[in-house]
Amino acid sequence: MTVHTPAARSKPGRSPLRRHEIRWGLTFIAPWLLGFSLFFAAPMALSFSYAFTDYNLLAPGPPSFIGLANWRQMLVDPAVRQSLGVTMRFLALAVPVGMALPLLFALLVNSRYLRGRRVFRTLFYLPTMVPLVAGAMIWRGVLNQQSGWVNRLLEWFGVPAPGPAWLSDSALAIPTLTLVGIWGVGGAMLVMLAGLQNIPGELYDAARVDGAGPLRSFAAITLPLLSPVLFYQLVLTTIGALQEFLRALIIYSESTGAGPENAALFYMVNLYREAFVYFKMGYASALAWGLFLVALLITVALFASASRWVYYASER
């Protein structure tokens, strides 16, 4: 009598059907794998290697290895400290606004008491269809102190002419770019709207029977059940705020995107300067990986906090 122990059993091979599925699966994802390797993985690996070199596009010869010199320079560079401070101040203002407004709009267009909800959904989402460059150029004209309609509108509410200097006042640089960012909250609104429509209506009916008002229902039902969607959007909004670049570059193009008194010198704007104005590709690569580490730390912190406020019904 032969006893087959677990160690003695031979591992069964894959069936012909399973091998056939694997081959076709690899075939279908091959274009994505090729694109990812060529346009993402390879450039990332190359930039990481450049971060340890003195690589200037205008200097003759190949890049020269300098070890951690670029990283040490980042720690003492005043432009890096200033740009990181500008980015963090923008993040502190833009992220709450970028979370609250889409949620407010989603609640509005999800209300059964609002007539023409589909029209409002379209109107709120429509600005996201405008290319970012075109939208920034439109806002540059809209915020003009002399001829922009924002200041003309403020005059109707008693603000004396010519109104705020949106594009030339350093104190208004962060609020200005936050205001421009509102232009694109339609995408986040749709994500939150989908989350709202996934909440069972029976819960609200039961809450009304128990005497709960709208605010109580929002706090006890809507926010907990919507928290996974809010967390997802919070991560995306935070990473997007850390990468703020193109709007500032276009709106403050006269100062290479840095704004009055460098008030809009975002981290990415400073990186752009080092790479494509001063052509210091080695130092710019180190800056890029520095931003990656900052974004990674913030994202890890967000995920660490998720267990305290994000409610997943499947885990309860």
N, C-alpha and C positions, 0 to 999 in steps of 0.2 A: 504494500500500500504506500503510495507516494503522498507526502504531505506538502502542499504548496504554501509556503510562508509568504508574507507580503514582500520580503526582500527577494524571494526566489522567483516571483512572478515577473515575467517579461512585460515591458511596457508596450501596450498595443500600438501599432503604427497607425498613421492617419489613413482613413479610407480614401479610395479614389475620388469620391464625391467631395470630401473635405479638401483634398489637394486641389481639385478643380475650382472650388470656391475661393481658395486662397490665391491661386494664380489670377483669377479674374478680379479679385479684390485689389491685388497689387497693380494689376493693369489699369484699373480705373483711377487709383490714387496716384499713379506714376506722374501724370502732369503736375499735380500739386506738389509732390515730393521734389520733382525737378525744379519747379519754380521756387519753392521754399529754399532749396539748397543753393540755387544760383543768386537769388535776390534777397535772402534773409540770412541764412546760416553762414554762407561764405563771406559776405560783407561784414557781419558781426565778428567773425573770427579774424578777419583782416584788420578791422578797426581796433580790436583788442591788442593785436600785435603792434600796431602803430602807436598805441598809447604808451609804449615803452621806448619810443624812438624820437629822435629829432628829425622830423620830416617836414621840410618846407618846399612847397611846390615851385618856388622861384629859385631855390638853391640847386646847383648841379649835383649830380651824384645820387646814389641810393640813400634811403633812410639809415641813420646811424643809431645804434643801440645806446641808450643813456640810462637804462634802468628805471628807477622810481623818480627821476628828476621832474617829470611832468606832474606827477602826483604830489610831490612836495611843493611845487610851484602853485598848484591849486589851493593849497592850504594857506598861502600867504598872499595870494593875488586879491587885491581890493575889488577888482571887477567881479570876481567870482562871489565874494561875500555880498556885494551890493546886488548882483543879479539874483542870488539865492534869496536875499531878503525881499526883493520886489516880487519874486515868484511866490513866496510864502504869504505875503500880504494879499496878493491876488487870490491865492487859494483860499485864504480865510474869508474873503468876501464872495468870491464867485461860486464856491461849492455850496454854501447855504442857499444862495439865490438860485443856483442851477438845480437844486433839489426841491425847493419850496414852490417855485413857479410851475414847473411841470406837474407837480402833485395838485396844485390849485386848479390848473387848467383841466387836468384829468377828472377831478371831482366835478368840475363845472360841466364838462361835456358828457359826463356819465349820469348827470342828474335827469331824472325822468320829467322834471318840471320845466326843463329848458326846451323851448321850441327851436327847431332847426339845428339839432345837435350835430347832424352830419355836416352841415355848412360850417359850423364853428370848428369841427375837427379838421376840415380841409383848410380853413383859414389859418389855424394855429400851426398846421404841419407844412403849409405851402412855403414859408421862408427857407426851410431846410433843403428845398429843391434848388435854391439859388446857389451857384458856386461860391465858395468862401471868398475868393478874390473879388468877385463882382459885388458880393454883399459888403465887404469891407470898404470898397470904393464908394458904394452908395452911402454908407454911414459916414464916410469922410465928408461928403457933401451935406448930409443931413445935419451933422454936428457943427458945421461952419458957424462961427460966432456972428458973422454979419448977415449971411443969407440962408442959413439952415433953418428948416421949419421947426426944429425942437425949440430953439430960442424964440421963434415967432409964436409958438404955442404957449411958451412960458409967459410971454407978454400979456396974453389974455388972462392969466391968473395973477397979474400984478407985479411980475418980475420986471424991473426996469431994464430998458434996452442999454447996451446990445445983448445983455444976458451973459451967462457963464462962458468962459473961454475953454471949451471942452478940449481943444486940441493944443493949447499953448500954456495951460495952467498945470504945473507939475502936481499939485494937490488933487487934480481931477483925473489924472492918467488912469489909475486903477478903477475908479468908478466908471469912467468912460468905456474902458474895455469890458467891464462887467455888463454895462448897459448894452454894448454891441453883442455880447455873448447871448443875451436874452433872445436875439434873433433866431437862434438855432435850438430852442428848447422843445420844438415840436416832436422830434424823434423820441426824447425822453418821455414826453407826454403820452405818446402812443404805447410805450412800454408799460407805463404805470396804468394807463387805461385798460390794457389787457389784463393786468393784475387785478384791477378793481372788478372787472367783469367776471373774473374767475372766483370771486367770493360768493358763496351761496346766499341768495336773498332771504332764505328762511331764517338766517341768524339775525338779520335786521328786524324781521317780523316778530321774532321771539323777544328781541330787545324792546320793541315798542310795547308789546303786551306787558312786559315787566316794568314799564314806565320810564325807560331810558330815552333821553332826548338825543338830538343829532350829535352834539358834542360828546356825550357819553358813548354813543355807538361808535363814533369815529375813533375814540381813544381805546375802547375795549374790543372792537371788532376789526375795523378797517386797518389801523396801524399794525397790529400784530400779524394779521393774515397777509398784509402787503409788505411786511418787513423783508422777505427774501428779494422781492423786486427792488425795494429801496436800497438794500445792501448792494445788489448788482449795479444799480445806477450810481450809487455813491462811489464805488471803486472806479467805474468808468469816468465819472465826472472829475474825481481827484487826479487820475492819471492825465486826463485831458488838460486840466488846469496847470499841472506841472510842465506840460509840453506847449503851453501857450507861446505862439511865435508869429504865425502868418498875419493875424489881424493887426498886431502891434507893428509889424514890419511895413504893412501897407498904409495904415492910418498915420503913422509917424515916419513916413518914408524920407522926409527931409533930413532927419537925424539918424538915418539907417535903423529905424525902428526903435530907438532908445527913448524917444519922447523928450519933453522939456526937462532939462537938468537930470537926464538919465532916469526919469521916474518910471519909464516903461522898459528899462533894461532887464528883460526877463532872462532867465538862464539860457534858454534856447536862442535868444537874440545875441547874447554874448558868445555862445558857441558858434553861431553863424558868422559873427565878426571874425573870430579867430580862424575859422576855416576858409572863408571865402572873401574876406577883406584883407587879412594879414597873411593868409595862406599857410598858417601853422597847423598842418594836418595832424601832426603827432600830438600836440597839445589839445587840439579840438577833439581828437579821439579819446583822450583821457577825460575831458569834460563830459563827453557823451556817456562814458561808462560811470562817471561820478553821478550823473543824473539817474542812470539806471539803478545804482545802489540806493539813492535817496527814494526813488519810486518803489523799489523793492521793500525797503524798511517800512515805509508808510503803508504799503499794501499788506505786509505781514501783520502790522499793528491793527489794521482794520479787520483782518481775518481773525486775529486773536480776540478782538472785542465782539465778534459776531455772536458767540455763544451766549452773550449776556442780553442781547436785544433782538436777535433774529429768530423768528419762530418758524420751524419747519414741522408741518402737521404730520408728516410721515415718520418723524423721529419721536413723537409724543405717544 
